[in-house]
Amino acid sequence: MRAMQKSALLIVGCDGLGVEIAKNVILAGVKSVAVYDPHPAALPDLSSNFYLTEAHVSAKTSRAKACIKDLVSLNPYVNVSVYDGMLNLNEPDRNVFSSFAVVVMVNQSHAAQRAVDSVCHKAGVKFLSASSRGVFGSIFCDFGPSFIVTDPTGEPPRSVMISSITKENPPIVTCLDEQRHDLESGDYVSFTEVQGMVELNDGKPHKIKVLGPYTFALEETDISSFANYVRGGYATQVKMPVTVSFKPLGDAFASPEYVITDFAKMDHMDTVHACFAAVDELPGGSLPRPGSAEDAATFTKLLKLRDGEPIASVAEAFARTCAGNISPIAAGLGGVAAQEVLKAISGKFMPIRQFLYFDSMECLPNPLPSEADCAPKGSRYDGQIAVFGAKFQEKIENLKYFLVGAGAIGCEMLKNFAMMGVGVGQNGGVIVTDMDTIEKSNLSRQFLFRDTDIGKPKSIAAAGAILRMNPAMKVVAHEIRVGPETESTFNDDFWESLSGVCNALDNVQARLYVDQRCVYYMKSLLESGTLGTKGNTQVIVPHMTESYGSSRDPPEKSIPICTLKNFPYRIEHTLQWARDYFEGEFKTSAEESNSFLKRGQEYMDELRRQGPGTMLATLEMLNACLLEDRPNSVQDCVEWARRAFEKLFNGEIRQLLHTFPRDNVDKNGVPFWSGTKRAPNPVEFDVNNEMHSEFIIASACLRAENYGLRVSHADIAQMGKQASAVMIPEFVPKSGVKIATTDAEAKAQIDNPGDADDARIEELVTKLLHEKSLAGFQMTPLEFEKDDDSNHHIDFITACSNLRATNYSIETADRHQSKRIAGKIIPAIATTTAFVTGMVCVELYKLVQIGVTDIAQNKDDGAWARPNSDAYSAENEKATAKTLELFKNGFANLALPFFAFSEPMAAPKTEMGHGRKWTLWDRFDINEGRDISLEEFLKLFKDRFGLEISMISCGVSMLYSSFTSAAKLRERMPMPLSKAAETVGKMQFTESQKYLVLEVCCHDDDGEDVEVPYIRYCFKH
């Protein structure tokens, strides 16, 4: 970030919110951070400050000094210190505050905020204040009268290919039909690679007016003297700086601008605004007593609004909880506030203008807890008890929660759990699993880990870290994936014992699996994800909401095959091509070779069934890998790499230009090399070119690893010289070569590799099956691994992609960018992660409030797995809808900043006849205390539910159907259902398995087909 390395930051206040802000900006790399807080650590601080301990409380260590050791350890490149002087916040010294670039006031009085901001505004110091009061939060920003924002949105500049530019006034630019420009009027663009009208390629920005999805006009550009447009070119969005003006707090308070966090609560803003100003105005200057209705009434009378009266329920909730502090609000608010600090320092992204307020009143008990229930208990959770009461705290402590993933989100969730006391009770606990180990690149956002943890399992290290934060935590760490292959560990008993599940995953497949398990076992699921400054949260509530799998993001847009193979025009295309080449050359070829070496004749027999074209292509590959090109030394690998270079970046390009010359036109006179098709240029090998050398070295090292050859530093030093000595025959183009120009042609070539030479096939089969040198030989397939800098994987991808980009005159990408795109790395930053996990834990409070986390609630009852059989009566549906209103799914983009919270979608209902309905959460639970026969099962279903079963399937097998032969029915009807599943369905049960999932087709007494949910049948007790 611009100016990041020269910035100095002062954070005044080191409570839970203050340490959250400090943690996030230190992880982000703010060069110099000073913290100030002379107040001694107190027991309620432990509800949100994860670096304070009971030892600090006993020793009455100042909060800043208690936290400094852990803050320093977060990032060795950041200078973190305690400001040792005494600050007079009500009469601030300008000389002190003007020595900092940014000042952050955390949970300070309104009067102190005004005084310090006034000094900072006059001195040109960026000012920010943040306050966390119970379930309410506030942020105020004052970055001066003329603050320059260099990138208001944080989105990558859009770039589109051009098909025409007119010379009228104003000029009209048309993009290719398949590319919407997605620009807005007032945006600026610059041009590159325009042919004919080359004057536009000067790099100057041009303001545009959008005319349509594929057209825009250049508003202030005169091109009448330019040459005529011929073809090609790119229009790329130019981010123009924006100047923003801020008022000091004293002026801004009277006519506030709000950033709305929840549009359903816009009417709350003025009341909350007044509450934060009045919070320190009670007689004696103390905060209202937690849970005190008397103090709440007195406090409400102090509120002064610009217009109208305060909302009584909001004011009461604020007054009765504001003395408390809870980790989720500190985390969420701390993430947003830290991002604002980064904006102040860097000028990147649009700041909050100027007030942001947040409230989560929905998570409070109804009625609000009493003063006695909220009174201090001498517990580390007193800050949370002051908000929710001791009875609620007991529920939190006896939760048994499953956290899937211990990466960035997982670390933050575990920290929040530790502060909240999740699972510390007699019946509680936290189970975390993650199969990954810690990489150095994780340390910038997975704050529980340090350099000494690199190489350790994430789950083990994270569990150890939160035990240091809260020794009372009961945490079990696993190092395995959650999936079908681990259902013996995460079995029925395990899932049924849980209060709920929280996902901290980075891939859709794993999320969908956990979601399916949660629906099956009727467990609530907390979902979240981040992408740079963007974050989202989703709460899945049994019997109320749709599941994660009910709605899906659109699939990622794939790159056309012909574009990848022959006509790339973006760096993403060349990177994907390089990834595909890596997979084919260093992984698939080795796997196929090993399969042949292991299975021999059986492999050949299977290969014949795939057709002669495919068989010949595979045999040629095996012959090359195992015989003709099998290396015996590292030098052999270098020679192979040099030939690969010539083939990929010279020979194939020359062949393409031979088939389609640069001046080739179609029958209508349209140039072949136009639109997205770029005429390529062969690359001549140059050992002195770093890119060329990197390709040789990486390719040779990967090839050597495939064949078990050890490469030394001395070998690498000789590779350039060895590559230069390789004799390369002169290229001779082939006639009649078919090159795919469309996806259909490319797919046809893949599906039908071409004519096969039967004699050649038999020659290769005999050769490979009888080659004695292959006895006992095995290759080493290479799994692409982006995080190991020593394995040459990213080196190869970067060099290979950039060489192909050079062929097609595409701007190359550096190693970091190549790693991000090819490795499909989802950008994660600490600020967004903190915000998202804070919002997730707010939803956890709500789940506890309504009893969803009660383990006993989902016990099967022998019929519907519902609280009662009339769950969808009008009265119950109304109550469910009212409860659903408490929950919020969230989306945020901290760069804009933008926040949107909305009620989750209700689970859709399916009619079952006779006034009965069901959702994805419903099923028939049949548990007769024994394993009943198929005949008994059919009769029971008819008697109990009034439905005739015409078909039963279990997995992929049909156990029963009305058209099954009489002989088979006589055999199966007396069988216990589990025996039928074993016999007919060939199912194998684990020791702990006790349920069968059955799908049935039914009809009612009128013979009408009825759509019903699945059946969970208990066969073991």
DOVODREN-834539 format. One record per residue (C-alpha): z, x, y. Coordinates in steps of 0.2 Angstrom, whole numbers, padded with zeros to 4 digits, always signed. Layout:
ZXY...
***
This chain:
+0000+0000+0000-0004+0006+0018+0011+0015+0026+0022+0012+0010+0026+0031+0009+0033+0032+0027+0043+0016+0028+0062+0015+0029+0071-0001+0024+0089-0007+0028+0096-0021+0017+0112-0028+0024+0122-0036+0010+0123-0031-0008+0128-0047-0017+0117-0055-0031+0103-0059-0019+0104-0042-0010+0103-0032-0026+0088-0043-0032+0079-0039-0016+0083-0020-0018+0078-0019-0036+0061-0027-0033+0057-0016-0018+0063+0000-0027+0052-0004-0042+0037-0007-0030+0039+0010-0023+0046+0008-0005+0049+0026-0001+0066+0025+0007+0079+0011+0005+0096+0010+0012+0109-0003+0007+0125-0008+0017+0139-0019+0011+0157-0013+0014+0164-0029+0006+0174-0025-0010+0167-0032-0026+0175-0049-0031+0175-0058-0048+0163-0072-0042+0150-0059-0038+0148-0056-0057+0139-0072-0058+0124-0065-0050+0125-0046-0046+0120-0038-0062+0125-0020-0057+0144-0025-0053+0157-0024-0067+0175-0029-0069+0180-0011-0067+0172-0012-0049+0182-0027-0046+0198-0020-0051+0195-0004-0041+0189-0014-0026+0174-0003-0024+0162-0009-0010+0147-0018-0017+0135-0006-0010+0143+0009-0018+0146+0000-0034+0127-0003-0036+0120+0013-0029+0120+0023-0046+0109+0009-0055+0098+0006-0040+0094+0025-0039+0090+0025-0057+0076+0012-0055+0063+0023-0048+0065+0042-0046+0051+0042-0033+0062+0032-0021+0075+0038-0009+0090+0026-0011+0106+0028-0002+0121+0019+0005+0122+0017+0024+0139+0024+0027+0141+0019+0045+0149+0003+0051+0137-0010+0058+0143-0022+0071+0132-0037+0066+0137-0048+0080+0134-0035+0094+0121-0024+0085+0117-0006+0091+0099-0005+0095+0098+0013+0092+0104+0010+0074+0093-0004+0069+0077+0004+0078+0078+0019+0066+0072+0007+0052+0055+0000+0050+0062-0016+0041+0079-0024+0042+0084-0037+0029+0100-0048+0032+0107-0055+0016+0119-0070+0016+0125-0066+0034+0131-0078+0047+0118-0087+0057+0126-0079+0073+0124-0062+0065+0106-0065+0060+0101-0071+0078+0110-0055+0086+0102-0043+0074+0085-0051+0075+0085-0051+0094+0088-0032+0094+0074-0029+0080+0061-0040+0089+0063-0030+0105+0063-0014+0096+0047-0018+0086+0057-0018+0069+0052-0031+0056+0066-0043+0052+0069-0054+0037+0084-0064+0032+0088-0072+0016+0102-0083+0010+0107-0090-0007+0120-0105-0006+0123-0114-0022+0107-0122-0027+0099-0119-0010+0090-0104-0003+0082-0099+0013+0071-0085+0020+0066-0082+0038+0053-0069+0044+0050-0061+0061+0037-0047+0060+0035-0046+0079+0023-0054+0092+0007-0045+0085+0008-0042+0066-0009-0037+0058-0013-0044+0041-0026-0033+0033-0029-0045+0017-0023-0063+0020-0026-0069+0002-0025-0054-0010-0040-0060-0019-0053-0047-0024-0069-0048-0013-0082-0060-0019-0099-0052-0023-0115-0062-0026-0133-0057-0030-0146-0063-0018-0163-0071-0022-0169-0074-0004-0166-0071+0015-0176-0080+0028-0180-0074+0045-0176-0090+0054-0162-0091+0067-0149-0091+0060-0155-0082+0044-0152-0092+0028-0146-0082+0012-0149-0090-0005-0140-0083-0020-0146-0083-0038-0145-0100-0046-0132-0096-0059-0120-0088-0046-0110-0099-0034-0105-0089-0019-0088-0097-0018-0087-0091+0001-0080-0101+0015-0086-0104+0033-0079-0090+0044-0079-0077+0030-0088-0061+0033-0100-0052+0021-0109-0035+0020-0125-0031+0011-0131-0018-0001-0146-0014-0011-0157-0026-0002-0175-0022-0004-0188-0024+0010-0175-0030+0023-0166-0013+0022-0159-0014+0039-0145-0026+0032-0139-0012+0021-0129-0004+0035-0112-0009+0029-0109-0020+0045-0099-0036+0042-0109-0053+0046-0100-0069+0049-0106-0084+0039-0107-0103+0039-0108-0111+0022-0123-0122+0019-0120-0126+0001-0114-0118-0016-0128-0106-0016-0133-0104+0002-0125-0098+0018-0131-0094+0036-0128-0078+0046-0120-0085+0061-0121-0071+0074-0135-0060+0066-0152-0058+0073-0164-0051+0060-0181-0055+0069-0185-0037+0071-0181-0033+0053-0193-0030+0039-0197-0045+0027-0185-0048+0012-0193-0042-0004-0180-0044-0018-0163-0040-0024-0147-0036-0015-0129-0040-0015-0118-0049-0002-0100-0044-0003-0086-0052+0006-0077-0041+0019-0059-0044+0022-0056-0045+0041-0039-0042+0048-0029-0056+0055-0016-0055+0069-0001-0066+0067+0013-0069+0080+0031-0072+0076+0045-0079+0087+0063-0072+0086+0076-0083+0077+0083-0089+0092+0067-0096+0098+0060-0101+0081+0075-0111+0076+0072-0125+0089+0055-0129+0083+0054-0122+0066+0038-0119+0055+0041-0122+0037+0033-0115+0021+0034-0130+0010+0040-0126-0008+0041-0144-0015+0030-0157-0006+0040-0170-0014+0055-0164-0003+0047-0162+0013+0059-0174+0021+0073-0163+0015+0068-0148+0026+0076-0153+0043+0093-0157+0034+0092-0140+0024+0087-0131+0040+0103-0138+0049+0114-0135+0034+0110-0116+0034+0114-0115+0053+0130-0124+0051+0137-0116+0035+0148-0104+0045+0154-0117+0058+0169-0125+0049+0186-0123+0057+0192-0106+0052+0175-0100+0048+0177-0102+0030+0164-0110+0018+0167-0128+0012+0178-0128-0004+0168-0130-0020+0167-0148-0025+0177-0154-0011+0171-0172-0005+0183-0170+0010+0175-0154+0016+0158-0161+0013+0161-0175+0025+0167-0164+0038+0153-0152+0036+0140-0166+0037+0147-0171+0054+0143-0154+0061+0124-0155+0057+0113-0156+0072+0095-0161+0068+0080-0161+0080+0077-0180+0076+0086-0192+0066+0101-0191+0055+0104-0179+0040+0100-0185+0023+0118-0188+0016+0114-0183-0002+0107-0167+0003+0121-0162+0015+0134-0167+0002+0126-0157-0011+0124-0142+0000+0142-0143+0006+0150-0145-0011+0140-0130-0019+0136-0118-0005+0152-0107-0009+0144-0103-0026+0131-0091-0031+0120-0092-0046+0108-0079-0054+0093-0090-0055+0092-0094-0036+0096-0076-0032+0082-0070-0044+0069-0083-0038+0073-0081-0019+0075-0062-0021+0057-0061-0028+0050-0070-0014+0060-0060-0001+0056-0044-0008+0037-0048-0008+0039-0052+0011+0047-0035+0013+0032-0027+0005+0021-0037+0017+0031-0031+0032+0028-0013+0027+0010-0014+0021+0002-0028+0031-0005-0034+0015-0005-0053+0011+0000-0067+0023+0019-0068+0028+0030-0083+0028+0029-0092+0044+0043-0093+0048+0056-0103+0038+0056-0105+0019+0069-0117+0011+0071-0120-0007+0083-0133-0016+0085-0137-0034+0097-0152-0032+0090-0160-0048+0100-0147-0059+0117-0153-0052+0127-0165-0062+0127-0183-0058+0140-0187-0052+0144-0170-0044+0158-0161-0052+0175-0163-0044+0185-0150-0034+0197-0147-0049+0182-0144-0060+0174-0132-0048+0190-0122-0044+0191-0103-0048+0196-0100-0066+0198-0081-0065+0181-0079-0074+0166-0068-0070+0157-0085-0070+0167-0092-0055+0152-0091-0044+0142-0102-0056+0158-0113-0059+0159-0116-0041+0142-0125-0042+0142-0134-0059+0160-0135-0064+0170-0128-0079+0164-0141-0091+0146-0137-0088+0150-0118-0090+0157-0122-0107+0140-0129-0112+0131-0114-0106+0142-0102-0115+0139-0112-0132+0120-0112-0131+0110-0103-0145+0094-0097-0137+0078-0089-0144+0069-0077-0132+0052-0072-0138+0047-0056-0130+0056-0043-0121+0043-0037-0108+0043-0040-0090+0048-0058-0091+0059-0055-0106+0069-0042-0096+0072-0053-0081+0077-0068-0093+0090-0058-0102+0097-0052-0086+0098-0070-0080+0106-0076-0097+0119-0062-0095+0124-0067-0078+0124-0086-0082+0134-0082-0098+0121-0090-0110+0127-0089-0128+0144-0080-0125+0154-0094-0132+0161-0096-0150+0145-0106-0156+0133-0097-0144+0121-0082-0145+0104-0076-0139+0091-0070-0151+0077-0059-0144+0062-0052-0153+0048-0040-0148+0037-0029-0159+0032-0017-0145+0040-0001-0140+0042+0005-0122+0028+0014-0113+0030+0024-0097+0019+0011-0088+0032-0002-0092+0045+0005-0081+0037-0001-0065+0041-0019-0069+0052-0020-0085+0068-0015-0075+0080-0014-0090+0071+0001-0096+0072+0020-0091+0063+0036-0095+0075+0039-0109+0070+0023-0117+0052+0027-0119+0047+0026-0137+0062+0014-0141+0059-0004-0147+0059-0016-0132+0071-0028-0140+0084-0016-0145+0084-0007-0128+0084-0023-0118+0099-0030-0129+0109-0014-0125+0105-0015-0107+0112-0033-0105+0127-0029-0115+0131-0016-0101+0129-0030-0088+0140-0042-0098+0149-0035-0113+0153-0053-0119+0135-0056-0123+0131-0060-0141+0114-0054-0143+0103-0051-0159+0088-0041-0158+0073-0042-0169+0057-0030-0169+0045-0042-0177+0031-0054-0172+0034-0073-0172+0021-0080-0183+0016-0087-0200+0019-0070-0208+0038-0070-0202+0042-0088-0207+0054-0081-0220+0065-0074-0206+0062-0087-0193+0064-0101-0206+0070-0119-0206+0088-0115-0204+0085-0103-0190+0075-0115-0180+0086-0130-0183+0101-0119-0177+0093-0116-0160+0098-0125-0143+0081-0121-0136+0067-0108-0135+0060-0097-0120+0044-0089-0121+0041-0072-0113+0024-0068-0120+0007-0061-0114-0005-0070-0125-0011-0088-0128-0011-0087-0147+0007-0082-0149+0012-0095-0136+0003-0109-0146+0012-0104-0162+0029-0105-0154+0024-0121-0145+0019-0129-0162+0036-0123-0170+0045-0131-0155+0037-0147-0157+0040-0147-0176+0058-0143-0174+0060-0154-0158+0066-0140-0147+0064-0138-0129+0053-0124-0123+0053-0114-0107+0036-0107-0103+0030-0095-0089+0017-0082-0085+0012-0071-0070-0004-0063-0064-0001-0051-0050+0006-0062-0035+0003-0078-0045+0016-0086-0056+0018-0102-0066+0032-0111-0075+0031-0125-0088+0046-0135-0096+0043-0144-0112+0055-0157-0116+0056-0166-0133+0051-0184-0133+0047-0183-0115+0033-0171-0110+0017-0165-0117+0018-0148-0126+0010-0132-0120-0004-0134-0132-0008-0152-0125-0018-0144-0111-0027-0128-0111-0035-0116-0098-0054-0116-0099-0060-0102-0110-0064-0085-0102-0082-0084-0097-0091-0073-0109-0105-0060-0105-0122-0065-0112-0127-0054-0126-0144-0049-0118-0135-0044-0103-0123-0032-0112-0137-0025-0123-0150-0022-0110-0148-0029-0093-0130-0025-0086-0128-0027-0067-0109-0026-0065-0096-0013-0070-0087-0027-0081-0103-0027-0092-0104-0008-0095-0085-0008-0099-0087-0022-0112-0102-0013-0119-0092+0003-0120-0078-0006-0129-0090-0014-0141-0097+0003-0145-0080+0010-0148-0075-0004-0160-0092-0002-0169-0092+0017-0170-0074+0022-0172-0066+0007-0180-0078-0005-0190-0089+0009-0197-0074+0018-0204-0066+0001-0211-0083-0003-0219-0084+0014-0226-0066+0013-0233-0070-0004-0241-0085+0003-0250-0075+0019-0256-0062+0007-0263-0072-0006-0271-0089+0003-0275-0100-0009-0286-0090-0025-0281-0094-0020-0262-0112-0018-0266-0113-0035-0275-0106-0044-0260-0117-0035-0249-0133-0041-0258-0127-0059-0255-0129-0056-0236-0147-0054-0237-0159-0038-0238-0160-0036-0219-0141-0035-0217-0139-0025-0233-0151-0011-0227-0143-0010-0210-0126-0008-0218-0132+0004-0231-0140+0015-0217-0123+0015-0208-0113+0020-0224-0126+0034-0227-0124+0041-0210-0105+0040-0210-0102+0046-0227-0116+0058-0231-0129+0063-0218-0118+0064-0203-0102+0067-0211-0094+0082-0201-0086+0097-0209-0080+0105-0193-0075+0100-0175-0092+0108-0170-0101+0096-0181-0092+0082-0171-0098+0090-0154-0116+0090-0160-0115+0072-0165-0107+0068-0148-0122+0077-0139-0135+0067-0150-0125+0051-0146-0126+0055-0127-0145+0058-0129-0148+0042-0139-0137+0030-0128-0141+0036-0110-0158+0044-0111-0168+0039-0127-0164+0020-0127-0167+0019-0108-0184+0027-0110-0188+0015-0124-0183+0000-0113-0194+0007-0099-0209+0010-0111-0207-0008-0117-0205-0015-0100-0212-0003-0087-0205-0004-0069-0221-0013-0062-0221-0026-0076-0224-0044-0071-0225-0060-0080-0240-0072-0081-0235-0079-0064-0234-0063-0056-0215-0062-0055-0208-0044-0057-0199-0042-0074-0186-0031-0065-0179-0044-0053-0164-0055-0051-0150-0049-0062-0162-0037-0071-0160-0019-0064-0173-0006-0068-0163+0008-0077-0165+0027-0075-0162+0039-0089-0148+0052-0088-0152+0070-0091-0137+0079-0099-0128+0092-0088-0114+0101-0095-0107+0104-0077-0106+0086-0073-0088+0080-0076-0093+0063-0082-0105+0070-0095-0092+0083-0102-0079+0069-0103-0090+0059-0114-0093+0074-0126-0075+0079-0127-0068+0061-0130-0082+0057-0142-0080+0073-0152-0061+0071-0153-0062+0052-0159-0075+0057-0172-0064+0071-0178-0049+0059-0179-0060+0047-0190-0063+0061-0202-0046+0069-0202-0051+0085-0193-0038+0093-0181-0044+0097-0164-0035+0111-0154-0035+0115-0136-0046+0130-0140-0059+0118-0148-0059+0107-0133-0062+0122-0121-0078+0127-0132-0085+0109-0132-0096+0111-0116-0104+0127-0122-0107+0120-0140-0115+0104-0133-0127+0113-0122-0133+0123-0137-0138+0108-0147-0157+0106-0149-0163+0089-0144-0180+0084-0150-0192+0078-0136-0191+0059-0135-0207+0049-0141-0207+0031-0137-0211+0019-0151-0223+0005-0150-0220-0013-0155-0201-0012-0153-0194-0029-0149-0181-0029-0136-0171-0046-0133-0173-0053-0115-0163-0069-0118-0147-0073-0128-0157-0083-0141-0168-0068-0145-0153-0056-0145-0143-0068-0157-0159-0070-0168-0160-0051-0169-0141-0050-0174-0143-0064-0187-0159-0057-0194-0159-0038-0193-0177-0037-0199-0188-0034-0214-0180-0024-0228-0187-0010-0238-0182-0014-0256-0186+0004-0262-0175+0011-0248-0161-0001-0252-0161+0004-0270-0162+0022-0266-0147+0021-0254-0137+0011-0267-0139+0024-0280-0136+0038-0269-0119+0031-0262-0113+0025-0279-0116+0042-0288-0111+0054-0274-0097+0064-0281-0091+0072-0265-0085+0054-0260-0071+0054-0273-0054+0052-0265-0061+0052-0248-0055+0040-0234-0059+0038-0216-0047+0034-0202-0051+0018-0192-0046+0019-0174-0037+0004-0166-0040+0004-0148-0024+0009-0139-0025+0009-0120-0007+0015-0116-0008+0032-0125-0015+0044-0112-0017+0058-0125-0028+0048-0138-0045+0049-0128-0048+0031-0130-0048+0026-0111-0056+0043-0108-0070+0038-0119-0072+0020-0112-0072+0027-0094-0085+0040-0097-0096+0029-0108-0095+0014-0096-0099+0025-0081-0114+0034-0089-0121+0017-0093-0117+0011-0075-0126+0027-0069-0141+0022-0079-0142+0005-0070-0136+0011-0053-0120+0001-0054-0105+0008-0044-0094+0017-0056-0075+0014-0059-0061+0026-0060-0050+0028-0075-0036+0016-0069-0049+0002-0065-0058+0005-0081-0041+0004-0091-0036-0012-0082-0053-0021-0086-0057-0014-0103-0038-0016-0109-0038-0033-0102-0022-0029-0093-0014-0044-0084-0007-0037-0068+0012-0039-0067+0023-0035-0052+0042-0036-0051+0043-0049-0037+0033-0062-0045+0042-0060-0062+0059-0062-0053+0053-0078-0045+0046-0085-0061+0061-0082-0072+0073-0088-0058+0063-0105-0058+0063-0105-0077+0082-0104-0078+0084-0118-0065+0075-0129-0078+0087-0123-0091+0101-0130-0081+0093-0147-0081+0090-0146-0100+0108-0143-0102+0113-0157-0090+0103-0170-0100+0109-0164-0117+0092-0158-0123+0101-0142-0129+0113-0151-0140+0109-0144-0157+0115-0160-0166+0103-0172-0157+0088-0168-0168+0095-0171-0185+0084-0182-0196+0089-0199-0199+0079-0204-0214+0066-0214-0203+0059-0209-0186+0065-0192-0179+0069-0201-0163+0086-0206-0156+0083-0224-0161+0069-0234-0168+0065-0243-0151+0063-0227-0141+0047-0235-0133+0055-0251-0127+0052-0255-0109+0070-0251-0104+0070-0234-0113+0053-0229-0106+0060-0232-0089+0075-0222-0092+0064-0208-0099+0053-0208-0084+0068-0207-0072+0075-0192-0082+0057-0184-0082+0058-0184-0063+0072-0171-0064+0060-0157-0071+0048-0147-0062+0033-0137-0067+0029-0124-0054+0015-0113-0048+0016-0100-0034+0005-0087-0026+0017-0076-0016+0002-0068-0007-0003-0083+0003+0012-0089+0001+0010-0105-0008+0021-0115-0019+0019-0131-0029+0031-0140-0040+0027-0156-0049+0034-0167-0062+0028-0163-0080+0015-0173-0088+0023-0186-0100+0018-0185-0118+0004-0197-0121+0007-0212-0133-0003-0218-0148-0002-0237-0153+0003-0240-0171+0003-0259-0172+0017-0271-0171+0023-0265-0154+0026-0247-0161+0020-0232-0152+0022-0213-0156+0019-0196-0147+0016-0179-0153+0035-0177-0154+0037-0191-0167+0035-0191-0186+0041-0200-0202+0056-0190-0209+0059-0194-0227+0075-0187-0235+0081-0196-0250+0094-0182-0255+0082-0177-0270+0064-0173-0274+0057-0190-0277+0041-0193-0287+0024-0197-0279+0025-0215-0286+0042-0217-0278+0036-0210-0262+0022-0222-0260+0033-0237-0264+0046-0231-0252+0034-0229-0238+0027-0247-0241+0044-0254-0241+0052-0245-0226+0037-0245-0214+0026-0259-0220+0011-0247-0222+0000-0244-0237-0004-0226-0240-0022-0223-0245-0022-0204-0244-0010-0190-0244-0014-0172-0240-0003-0156-0239-0011-0141-0231-0029-0140-0237-0026-0150-0253-0027-0169-0257-0012-0174-0267-0016-0192-0268-0030-0204-0264-0034-0222-0268-0050-0216-0277-0042-0203-0287-0046-0205-0306-0034-0215-0316-0031-0201-0328-0026-0189-0314-0015-0203-0306-0006-0205-0323-0003-0187-0323+0003-0185-0304+0013-0201-0301+0028-0196-0311+0028-0179-0303+0041-0174-0290+0031-0172-0273+0035-0153-0272+0028-0151-0290+0012-0160-0285+0011-0148-0270+0013-0133-0282+0001-0140-0295-0012-0148-0285-0011-0138-0269-0007-0122-0277+0007-0120-0264+0021-0107-0266+0038-0110-0258+0050-0097-0251+0068-0098-0256+0073-0105-0240+0059-0118-0238+0065-0136-0240+0051-0147-0231+0033-0152-0235+0022-0158-0220+0011-0172-0226-0003-0180-0217-0007-0198-0223-0020-0211-0220-0013-0229-0220-0017-0247-0218-0007-0262-0214-0005-0279-0223-0021-0285-0214-0031-0270-0221-0033-0262-0204-0032-0243-0203-0017-0237-0193-0016-0220-0185+0001-0213-0189+0011-0196-0186+0014-0184-0200+0028-0185-0212+0041-0172-0215+0047-0173-0232+0063-0165-0238+0063-0159-0256+0077-0147-0257+0095-0148-0251
***
